[in-house]
Amino acid sequence: KDPWLERLYHSCQRLDKRERRGSVDGSRPQMVPRALLKTEAVLWQWAVWEAAQFTVLSKLRTPLGRAQDTFQTIEGIIRSLAAHTLNPEQDLGAWAGPGSDGDGHHSNQLRLTLLLQYLENLEKLMYNAYEGCANALTSPPKAIKTFFYTNRQTCQDWLTRIRLALMRVGLLSGQPAVTVRHGFDLLTEFKNSGAQAPELEVPLALLVEALCELRCPEAIQGLASWSLLTSGKSLGWLSSVALQAEGRFEKAALEYQDQLSAVTGMDCGIKSSESSLLKLSNSTSSPKHTNNGDSRKTVLLKSSECSPEVINLLANKACQCYVALCDWASVREWQATASALKQNSTNPVSINFRTDFNYIQALCRFEEGDLTECGTQLELLPGEDYSALSSNKDKLDLKRLLPSMSPDPAELQRAIEVQLLRSAVSAMARASQEQRSTSNPDTLVRCLKQTGRICLGPLRLSTLTLSDSLPTLSTLQLHVTTALENTLTGQDDCVIPLSSEALNSCKQQDVQLFLQALRYSTFQRQLLQKLQKGYSSSIDGHLLELCLTAAKFARKKGNISLASRLLSQCSDGTQEEKQEDDLCQTFKRLSLEGTVGEKWGPEVQIEKAKVLRTAGQSMAAMEMLSRAALSYCQLGKNEGAACRSLLTLCKWLLADWKDMTPQLKQVVKKSGAINSSALGNMSPLSRNIADLLGLPLEDQNVPHITAVTSVNVGVGEPDFVLGQLYQLSTSLAPEMAKSWAALASWAYRWGRKVVDNASQGEGLPLLPGEKKDIEELLPATTSEEDKETIFSILGQAMCRPTGIQDEDMALQQEDDEDDMVDVIWRQLTSSCPWLGEAGQNVTDGLIRVWRRVVDRIFGLYRVSCHAYFTFLKLNAGQVLVDEDDPKLLLSCHNSKQSNDDVIVMATLRLLRLLVKHAGELREGLELGLASTPTAPWRRIIPQLFSRLNHPEAYIRQSICSLLCRVAQDSPHLILYPAIVGSLSLGGEAQNADGDGPRREPQR
């Protein structure tokens, strides 16, 4: 194509300016690098800015006419486009039509985008002319400033007059950010002018629709609060739109129905089988998924309080929710409900759906596999089927393939989707022919290539509008087109590259793209089976992974019905999962146990339990998860899945701790019971947990959690069960950092409580064996009172209790009080003076018993210390793992297993243990600090430096050694704090010596 825009740019540059710049730096005399001039977005931005600047510098006199004619012409075209949004059947003339080539639709959308950008620039430059700008824009000539300052009110009134139309055009052009910007300006002007509440409703509706497209639920909630404060009117339907913006389509659809029922006085609820399922989840939702403010919904009571445009918006939004869920039966029911609302004799409502129901019917038939009926429905849609075209080499006529449409990108995406459906139906029809080898797919491939070129239009347009990312739907359509083309031409790369890896890159993404990818991936598998080429089990695995990813997205957004439907497809969709129990249509069947698959069975099982939990059936979910983990452990494989199941189970137990405490106490009773007859009334969850805790742990030469070091030192029985579950998870999958972090956190929390309790009051009660050893050492004439006193003293741990200044260590003792043995013996002799006359064997025996008690008190701290050091090694990638180990089958998170917050917490807690309890934990801390990676400690370098003034030499030396190791790997992180610290210490020394005699500076 002719680069006319680039030539226009060069023709507009001043020669003297170009030559002057070339003479200064000696480089090529160009204002903009040539490579950048090849970028279409840069040239269009320049051209639109120059057009707006010309309009301002010519005092609004343009080829359109005088200033008034310029404003009226621009306003006329904006209002005509806005009218099209209210009446889609209105002819747009030059703004519609595919054009003569493939860029026709792109050109129409491009012109509309340029028009909106031109108005944005024009408003900026007019504001700069009559108000001025500090540093962003150059000031116009004095005559221009005088003109716009004189006509300032006229310009502002004109902008206010067209803002509502601009909001509609912004939605029409697929640029919701334009609508948001003009919407906030319009609401500000309405507030300043004291507008009434009815005047605010239409701008609010447009603004909320734009924010919904941008997925900004918090902003919508803020608008609802602002509306309540400004007009005193609560718009309950705004919270429903916020739910849709968040991706909670099922709940949003139900709320839309409730809103319309309140407004129209009719029952707008649809009798869908999935609605009752969702209401079940709403009534018994788990604490984790309850949304604040859901119970405070305010419905509209009278139709007079709601404008017809808002009613139309709510009806369309409900339809959009069901389309996003691919719930075609509910879409049809909602269409029938809307028809009943239109025909209501008492209060007729005007509802204009933006959805073509023939298109919905075609999608429904396509997903059901009825391609013949799908083709029949596609014939009712605009545009021709290219399967009827001749297979000559002439250029395809897009006017026949694509219908005339408005510049709305949603219509273009729908037209592309229709062409993809027609391609799929035609490809399957050709594959089903008896003489498939003689059929010529050239026309089909050519049309797919042309469809792919059309898909590039929205992608090119997004670069012009400087979007932060490419439009996801158009990108997916391009992938689908390429995948279908590769399938027809027999290439290997025929899989849509969208899988669970997207979970890490698009956290805010909803489930719609995955449903669309799943739709065409399922069709591709059927097509490859027909063609009998290139089919492999990898396609089944990809399809199942895609289905599981979609189910995870649906579950995280609270779309329970969709998640259960997708899980049923997981069990029925692949040959590998045929042996597994069918994931049924109700949650009752979902709770049934299936056969464990080789690779994806554990994933499906875990997701089933999570869906049950999200649906509110917490007990059934925990039973299913515990049963699955137990089966994996007994089979001796899928330990990674068992580990993740245990961690999820512990998280759910903590969320419902008050209700789960009796269940966990039953587990402890079973472990201590002799006869099993008294345990017949145990719940299935308690039995599963008890069986899990009965499994043998792998001997890793690491400190374990036992009843002696936990329950007997003050840990509650239910918490003891929780700690054992964490310990089992680390034993099952030692390569999973998350399980070590959970175990370390639990052990540290309870270890701190145990040590604090043992440092205060009467200490811990001694074990019967310890009491017996003490009694054997004491004389037979010792009174019971003296025995109890000795027991109480030996049950104490001599360490400073945790207070407000926990991290400020001010242990400045310089006498023998640092020797804890002397402290204990002094207490014993002061309480029982006769012990001073006892023999050395009595003294040594009592001190040995005391040391055993201290080891027991600090047992949980030892577990925490070892677990945290292991966690840091795993996150730094310094633990060697056997790649052939079957435990790593589902472990795919080794690169980045934990976030920075958990790492910082681990290092700070280890530093606290070193500073406070180095004597008791010396062995574990020395081994851990000697082998710990330096990367996790970089974030707490200031805290490490602050401990270098600790009074104990051993602690100072340990921290100094760690800082030296960090300095070897990252010297720049150590040098600056060290130099600053030395200078500050030197300044303090000089200040301290200021009152004394002056010293000569050292040379």
FENUR-V848066 format. One record per backbone hydrogen bond with DSSP energy under -0.5 kcal/mol. CO is the residue of the C=O (numbers start at 0). NH is the residue of the N-H. If there is no record, write none. Layout:
((CO;NH) (CO;NH))
This chain:
((1;3) (2;6) (3;7) (4;8) (5;9) (6;10) (7;11) (8;11) (9;12) (13;17) (14;18) (15;19) (16;20) (17;21) (18;22) (19;23) (20;24) (21;25) (27;29) (32;35) (32;36) (33;37) (34;37) (35;38) (37;39) (38;42) (39;43) (40;44) (41;45) (42;46) (43;47) (44;48) (45;49) (46;50) (47;51) (48;52) (49;53) (50;54) (51;55) (52;56) (53;57) (54;59) (55;58) (57;60) (59;61) (61;64) (64;61) (65;69) (66;70) (67;71) (68;72) (69;73) (70;74) (71;75) (72;76) (73;77) (74;78) (75;79) (76;80) (77;81) (78;82) (79;83) (80;84) (81;84) (81;85) (82;86) (86;89) (91;94) (92;95) (97;103) (100;103) (102;106) (103;107) (104;108) (105;109) (106;110) (107;111) (108;112) (109;113) (110;114) (111;115) (112;116) (113;117) (114;118) (115;119) (116;120) (117;121) (118;122) (119;123) (120;124) (121;125) (122;126) (123;127) (124;128) (125;129) (126;130) (126;131) (140;144) (141;145) (142;146) (143;147) (144;148) (145;149) (146;150) (148;151) (150;154) (151;155) (152;156) (153;157) (154;158) (155;159) (156;160) (157;161) (158;162) (159;163) (161;165) (162;166) (163;167) (164;168) (165;169) (166;170) (167;171) (168;172) (169;174) (170;173) (174;177) (174;178) (175;179) (176;180) (177;181) (178;182) (179;183) (180;184) (181;185) (182;186) (183;187) (184;188) (185;189) (186;190) (187;191) (188;192) (189;193) (189;194) (190;193) (195;198) (195;199) (196;199) (196;200) (197;200) (197;201) (198;202) (199;203) (200;204) (201;205) (202;206) (203;207) (204;208) (205;209) (206;210) (207;211) (208;212) (209;213) (210;215) (211;214) (215;219) (216;220) (217;221) (218;222) (219;223) (220;224) (221;225) (222;226) (223;227) (224;228) (225;229) (226;230) (226;231) (226;232) (227;231) (232;234) (233;235) (234;237) (235;238) (235;239) (236;240) (237;241) (238;242) (239;243) (240;244) (241;245) (242;246) (242;247) (243;246) (246;248) (247;251) (248;252) (249;253) (250;254) (251;255) (252;256) (253;257) (254;258) (255;259) (256;260) (257;261) (258;262) (259;263) (260;264) (265;267) (269;271) (271;274) (271;275) (272;276) (273;277) (274;278) (275;279) (276;280) (277;281) (278;282) (279;283) (281;284) (285;288) (286;289) (290;293) (292;295) (293;296) (296;298) (301;304) (302;305) (306;310) (307;311) (308;312) (309;313) (310;314) (311;315) (312;316) (313;317) (314;318) (315;319) (316;320) (317;321) (318;322) (319;323) (320;324) (321;326) (322;325) (325;327) (326;330) (327;331) (328;332) (329;333) (330;334) (331;335) (332;336) (333;337) (334;338) (335;339) (336;340) (337;341) (338;342) (340;343) (340;348) (348;350) (350;352) (354;356) (355;359) (356;360) (357;361) (358;362) (359;363) (360;364) (361;365) (362;366) (363;367) (364;368) (364;369) (365;368) (368;370) (369;373) (370;374) (371;375) (372;376) (373;377) (374;378) (375;379) (376;379) (377;380) (383;385) (384;387) (385;388) (395;397) (396;399) (396;400) (397;401) (399;383) (404;96) (407;410) (407;411) (408;412) (409;413) (410;414) (411;415) (412;416) (413;417) (414;418) (415;419) (416;420) (417;421) (418;422) (419;423) (420;424) (421;425) (422;426) (423;427) (424;428) (425;429) (426;430) (427;431) (428;432) (429;432) (432;435) (433;435) (434;437) (434;438) (438;440) (440;444) (441;445) (442;446) (443;447) (444;448) (445;449) (446;450) (447;451) (448;452) (449;453) (450;454) (451;455) (453;456) (454;458) (455;459) (456;460) (457;461) (458;462) (459;463) (460;464) (461;466) (462;465) (470;474) (471;475) (472;476) (473;477) (474;478) (475;479) (476;480) (477;481) (478;482) (479;483) (480;484) (481;485) (482;486) (483;487) (484;488) (485;489) (485;490) (486;489) (491;493) (495;497) (498;501) (499;502) (500;503) (500;504) (501;505) (505;508) (510;514) (511;515) (512;516) (513;517) (514;518) (515;519) (516;520) (517;521) (518;522) (519;523) (520;524) (521;525) (522;526) (523;527) (524;528) (525;529) (526;530) (527;531) (527;532) (535;538) (535;539) (536;540) (537;541) (538;542) (539;543) (540;544) (541;545) (542;546) (543;547) (544;548) (545;549) (546;550) (547;551) (548;552) (549;553) (550;554) (551;555) (552;556) (553;558) (554;557) (557;559) (558;562) (559;563) (560;564) (561;565) (562;566) (563;567) (564;568) (565;569) (566;570) (567;571) (568;572) (569;573) (574;577) (576;579) (581;583) (585;589) (586;590) (588;591) (599;603) (600;604) (601;605) (602;606) (603;607) (604;608) (605;609) (606;610) (607;611) (608;612) (609;613) (610;614) (611;616) (612;615) (615;617) (616;620) (617;621) (618;622) (619;623) (620;624) (621;625) (622;626) (623;627) (624;628) (625;629) (626;630) (627;631) (628;632) (629;633) (630;634) (631;635) (631;636) (637;641) (638;642) (639;643) (640;644) (641;645) (642;646) (643;647) (644;648) (645;649) (646;650) (647;651) (648;652) (649;653) (650;654) (651;655) (653;656) (655;659) (656;660) (659;663) (660;664) (661;665) (662;666) (663;667) (664;668) (665;669) (666;670) (667;671) (668;672) (669;672) (675;678) (676;679) (678;681) (682;686) (683;687) (684;688) (685;689) (686;690) (687;691) (688;692) (689;693) (691;694) (697;699) (703;705) (705;709) (706;709) (706;711) (709;712) (709;714) (710;713) (715;719) (716;720) (717;721) (718;722) (719;723) (720;724) (721;725) (722;726) (723;727) (724;728) (725;729) (726;730) (727;731) (728;732) (732;735) (734;736) (735;739) (736;740) (737;741) (738;742) (739;743) (740;744) (741;745) (742;746) (743;747) (744;748) (745;749) (746;750) (747;751) (748;752) (749;753) (750;754) (751;755) (752;756) (753;757) (754;758) (755;759) (756;759) (757;796) (759;762) (766;770) (767;771) (768;772) (769;773) (770;774) (771;775) (772;776) (773;777) (778;781) (782;786) (783;787) (784;788) (785;789) (786;790) (787;791) (788;792) (789;793) (790;794) (792;795) (794;763) (795;797) (796;798) (802;805) (803;805) (806;808) (807;809) (809;811) (814;817) (815;818) (817;819) (818;822) (819;823) (820;824) (821;825) (822;826) (823;827) (824;828) (825;829) (826;830) (827;831) (831;834) (832;835) (833;836) (834;837) (838;842) (839;843) (840;844) (841;845) (842;846) (843;847) (844;848) (845;849) (846;850) (847;851) (848;852) (849;853) (850;854) (851;855) (852;856) (853;857) (855;858) (857;861) (858;862) (859;863) (860;864) (861;865) (862;866) (863;867) (864;868) (865;869) (866;870) (867;871) (868;872) (869;873) (870;874) (871;875) (872;877) (873;876) (877;879) (880;882) (881;884) (884;887) (885;888) (886;889) (889;891) (898;902) (899;903) (900;904) (901;905) (902;906) (903;907) (904;908) (905;909) (906;910) (907;911) (908;912) (909;913) (910;914) (911;915) (912;916) (913;917) (916;920) (918;921) (920;924) (921;925) (922;926) (923;927) (924;928) (925;929) (926;930) (927;931) (933;936) (933;937) (934;937) (935;938) (936;939) (937;940) (939;943) (940;944) (941;945) (942;946) (943;946) (944;947) (945;948) (946;949) (951;955) (952;956) (953;957) (954;958) (955;959) (956;960) (957;961) (958;962) (959;963) (960;964) (961;965) (962;966) (963;967) (964;968) (965;969) (969;972) (969;973) (970;973) (970;974) (971;975) (973;977) (974;978) (975;979) (976;980) (977;981) (978;982) (979;983) (980;984) (981;985) (982;986) (983;987) (984;988) (985;989) (986;990) (987;991) (988;992) (990;993) (992;995))
